[in-house]
Amino acid sequence: MTNNQFSFEFFPPRTAVGERRFWRSLGQLETFNPAFLSITFGALGSGQQQSLTTVAQVSAETATPIAAHLTFEGSTRDEVRAIARNFLDSGVTRLVALRGDAREDAELAAKRGYCYQSVAEMIDDLRSVHDFDFSVACYPEVHPHARSAQHDLQVLKDKAEAGATRAISQFFFDADDFARFRDSAAAAAIDLPLVAGLLPIRDFERACDFAGKCGARIPQRLHSRFAGLDASDTERVARDEIERQTDRLIEHGCHDFHVYTLNKTLNFRQLKSSVPASGSACTVVAA
Ligand SMILES: Cc1cc2nc3c(=O)[nH]c(=O)nc-3n(C[C@H](O)[C@H](O)[C@H](O)COP(=O)(O)OP(=O)(O)OC[C@H]3O[C@@H](n4cnc5c(N)ncnc54)[C@H](O)[C@@H]3O)c2cc1C
């Protein structure tokens, strides 16, 4: 039997209540032996200092490996390198290397000449700071701004060739979409472990909003199941759905999962089989 491996993503809390929820959730989820905890990075100047502070605090408090997200859009190369050094000073040697979302304005246009052109270039350059373990992002349903699905895969391949260790997927709700994406990646000779991104649904409207922004399809079945539910029924159905999705992914041979926790506690059946390891079981295998 293959063991499942989980990582958990958090965002830096911004209020005293949020901070209490963050630490409670982190403490609970650590009991499932995650492969790592990741902390998001506010793009384009918003919340970057909070990310640095949160990463330093979590790194000081826990023995679980931390992966710090780092985006380059809107920052110069020197700024990105300085942030990477700052993470390193906090003892963090894993990065989730990202472009981040672009915003068109004069200040950003002026900086663009000093930005990286791609995540692959960023990875290559940050090796001058440290030999970090780099995770990158991938998109089972294609990034909403992608020129084409083929180009999306080419960008992923470039990141793999730059030495990324794993690609964490955007969340999706149909396990078969992820399996098809994995097969396309294999057909494109992308040699990179793919980690399935899971978004437990706590608030269906909010999940629809997130999904709309990042191009994730919500199957009609979920609309029918969540329609008109109160909070406790939503929780019950959400748990059932995440277990169903995870079971289906396991049937497809995936054992490596990244959970977008939204800083909330979680408990579903497959978490109990989680093992603390750094490898990935969801290797790319041709269909
Ligand atoms: C696991 C994960 C973690 C994330 N964490 C954060 C975070 O902490 N902070 C944050 O701000 N955002 C985060 N994001 C969102 C991410 O920044 C956006 O999806 C962003 O639009 C693309 O970043 P990327 O690193 O995937 O970029 P890329 O890999 O460069 O782009 C992804 C795809 O988008 C297309 N594309 C988009 N923009 C361009 C462009 N300018 N030129 C060419 N092609 C382009 C390409 O098809 C490409 O394959 C995360 C996403 C994921 C999946």
The ligand as an SDF file (V2000), in Angstrom:
LIG
                    3D

 53 58  0  0  0  0  0  0  0  0999 V2000
    0.2980   26.3720   -5.7860 C   0  0  0  0  0  0  0  0  0  0  0  0
    0.0790   27.8450   -6.0640 C   0  0  0  0  0  0  0  0  0  0  0  0
    0.5090   28.7970   -5.1490 C   0  0  0  0  0  0  0  0  0  0  0  0
    0.3140   30.1610   -5.3830 C   0  0  0  0  0  0  0  0  0  0  0  0
    0.7410   31.0720   -4.4420 N   0  0  0  0  0  0  0  0  0  0  0  0
    0.6120   32.3990   -4.6870 C   0  0  0  0  0  0  0  0  0  0  0  0
    1.1160   33.3680   -3.7460 C   0  0  0  0  0  0  0  0  0  0  0  0
    1.6370   33.0180   -2.6790 O   0  0  0  0  0  0  0  0  0  0  0  0
    0.9840   34.6810   -4.0580 N   0  0  0  0  0  0  0  0  0  0  0  0
    0.3980   35.1000   -5.2290 C   0  0  0  0  0  0  0  0  0  0  0  0
    0.3140   36.3040   -5.4630 O   0  0  0  0  0  0  0  0  0  0  0  0
   -0.0840   34.2020   -6.1280 N   0  0  0  0  0  0  0  0  0  0  0  0
    0.0160   32.8820   -5.8980 C   0  0  0  0  0  0  0  0  0  0  0  0
   -0.4560   31.9670   -6.8110 N   0  0  0  0  0  0  0  0  0  0  0  0
   -1.1330   32.4540   -8.0390 C   0  0  0  0  0  0  0  0  0  0  0  0
   -0.1180   32.7300   -9.1670 C   0  0  0  0  0  0  0  0  0  0  0  0
    0.7140   33.8010   -8.7980 O   0  0  0  0  0  0  0  0  0  0  0  0
   -0.9010   33.0730  -10.4430 C   0  0  0  0  0  0  0  0  0  0  0  0
   -1.5800   31.9350  -10.9110 O   0  0  0  0  0  0  0  0  0  0  0  0
   -0.0710   33.7210  -11.5380 C   0  0  0  0  0  0  0  0  0  0  0  0
   -0.9860   34.2640  -12.5020 O   0  0  0  0  0  0  0  0  0  0  0  0
    0.8290   32.7540  -12.3020 C   0  0  0  0  0  0  0  0  0  0  0  0
    1.9360   32.4200  -11.5640 O   0  0  0  0  0  0  0  0  0  0  0  0
    2.8960   31.2070  -12.0610 P   0  0  0  0  0  0  0  0  0  0  0  0
    4.0510   31.1590  -11.1660 O   0  0  0  0  0  0  0  0  0  0  0  0
    2.0980   30.0080  -12.2960 O   0  0  0  0  0  0  0  0  0  0  0  0
    3.3750   31.8300  -13.4580 O   0  0  0  0  0  0  0  0  0  0  0  0
    3.8100   31.1630  -14.8150 P   0  0  0  0  0  0  0  0  0  0  0  0
    4.1760   29.7510  -14.6540 O   0  0  0  0  0  0  0  0  0  0  0  0
    4.7880   32.0810  -15.4320 O   0  0  0  0  0  0  0  0  0  0  0  0
    2.4700   31.3160  -15.6240 O   0  0  0  0  0  0  0  0  0  0  0  0
    1.4500   30.3560  -15.5600 C   0  0  0  0  0  0  0  0  0  0  0  0
    0.8010   30.3130  -16.9120 C   0  0  0  0  0  0  0  0  0  0  0  0
    0.1290   31.5310  -17.1610 O   0  0  0  0  0  0  0  0  0  0  0  0
    0.3740   31.9880  -18.4620 C   0  0  0  0  0  0  0  0  0  0  0  0
    0.9030   33.3330  -18.2420 N   0  0  0  0  0  0  0  0  0  0  0  0
    0.4690   34.1340  -17.2650 C   0  0  0  0  0  0  0  0  0  0  0  0
    1.0820   35.3250  -17.3210 N   0  0  0  0  0  0  0  0  0  0  0  0
    1.9270   35.2710  -18.3390 C   0  0  0  0  0  0  0  0  0  0  0  0
    2.8400   36.1720  -18.8870 C   0  0  0  0  0  0  0  0  0  0  0  0
    2.9800   37.4200  -18.4160 N   0  0  0  0  0  0  0  0  0  0  0  0
    3.5940   35.7720  -19.9080 N   0  0  0  0  0  0  0  0  0  0  0  0
    3.4390   34.5310  -20.3780 C   0  0  0  0  0  0  0  0  0  0  0  0
    2.5600   33.6230  -19.9110 N   0  0  0  0  0  0  0  0  0  0  0  0
    1.8250   33.9840  -18.8950 C   0  0  0  0  0  0  0  0  0  0  0  0
    1.2460   30.9220  -19.0960 C   0  0  0  0  0  0  0  0  0  0  0  0
    0.4100   30.0840  -19.8710 O   0  0  0  0  0  0  0  0  0  0  0  0
    1.8190   30.1170  -17.9800 C   0  0  0  0  0  0  0  0  0  0  0  0
    1.9080   28.7560  -18.2120 O   0  0  0  0  0  0  0  0  0  0  0  0
   -0.3110   30.5960   -6.5940 C   0  0  0  0  0  0  0  0  0  0  0  0
   -0.7660   29.6350   -7.5170 C   0  0  0  0  0  0  0  0  0  0  0  0
   -0.5910   28.2710   -7.2670 C   0  0  0  0  0  0  0  0  0  0  0  0
   -1.0890   27.2650   -8.2540 C   0  0  0  0  0  0  0  0  0  0  0  0
  1  2  1  0
  2  3  1  0
  2 52  2  0
  3  4  2  0
  4  5  1  0
  4 50  1  0
  5  6  2  0
  6  7  1  0
  6 13  1  0
  7  8  2  0
  7  9  1  0
  9 10  1  0
 10 11  2  0
 10 12  1  0
 12 13  2  0
 13 14  1  0
 14 15  1  0
 14 50  1  0
 15 16  1  0
 16 17  1  0
 16 18  1  0
 18 19  1  0
 18 20  1  0
 20 21  1  0
 20 22  1  0
 22 23  1  0
 23 24  1  0
 24 25  2  0
 24 26  1  0
 24 27  1  0
 27 28  1  0
 28 29  2  0
 28 30  1  0
 28 31  1  0
 31 32  1  0
 32 33  1  0
 33 34  1  0
 33 48  1  0
 34 35  1  0
 35 36  1  0
 35 46  1  0
 36 37  1  0
 36 45  1  0
 37 38  2  0
 38 39  1  0
 39 40  1  0
 39 45  2  0
 40 41  1  0
 40 42  2  0
 42 43  1  0
 43 44  2  0
 44 45  1  0
 46 47  1  0
 46 48  1  0
 48 49  1  0
 50 51  2  0
 51 52  1  0
 52 53  1  0
M  END
$$$$
